[in-house]
Amino acid sequence: MRLRFALLFSLAACSTVVMAAQAPYYLWQGKDRTVCAQTSPGKGWIRVSNAFVKADCSI
């Protein structure tokens, strides 16, 4: 019983610690347009800004 309680307590304690941070968004510029994305949209795109929090690159 003690082992089961210790295992459940350890699992519950560890599950609250493991949280991933949100990936940042960047403003990318191509030949004819600019997009906001977390990763490069493809070959030829240049990152033109620092990290943003929102998906529309407003903040």
N, C-alpha and C positions, 0 to 999 in steps of 0.2 A: 504494500500500500504506500509506503514512504517513497519507494522508487518511482511508482507511477505518479505520485504527486510532484516529486522533484522533476520528473521528465516533463509533465504538463506545464509546470511553472517555468521551466527553462525555455520551453517552446514558446510560451506566451510572451516572455520577456524578450526573446530574440526577435519575434515577429514584429514588435513595435519599433525596433531599431533599424530594421532593413527597409528604408524608404529611398527611392530613387529621386534625384533632382530632375526637374524638367529641362529638356534640351533647349538651348537658346535658338532664336530665329535670327537670320541675317538677311540683309537686302542684297540681292544678286542682280547684276546688270548684264544683259545680253546685247546683241546688235541693235535690236529695235524695241526692246521693252525691259522693264524692271519688275522683279518678283520678290516676294518675301517667302523664304523657305529655311528649313533647318539644315539641309545639305544642298550641295551644288545641284542645280537642275540638269547639268550635263556639261559636255565639252564646250569650251568657249565662254562660259559664264565667269564673271569676276565678282568677288565679294567686295561691296563698296561701303559697308558700314560695320559698326560694332554690334554687339549682341543686343537683341530685343527680347522682351518677355512675352508679348502678345503675338499671335499668328498674323496679324495685319501690319506688324512692324510699327505700331504707333507708340508703344511704351518700351 
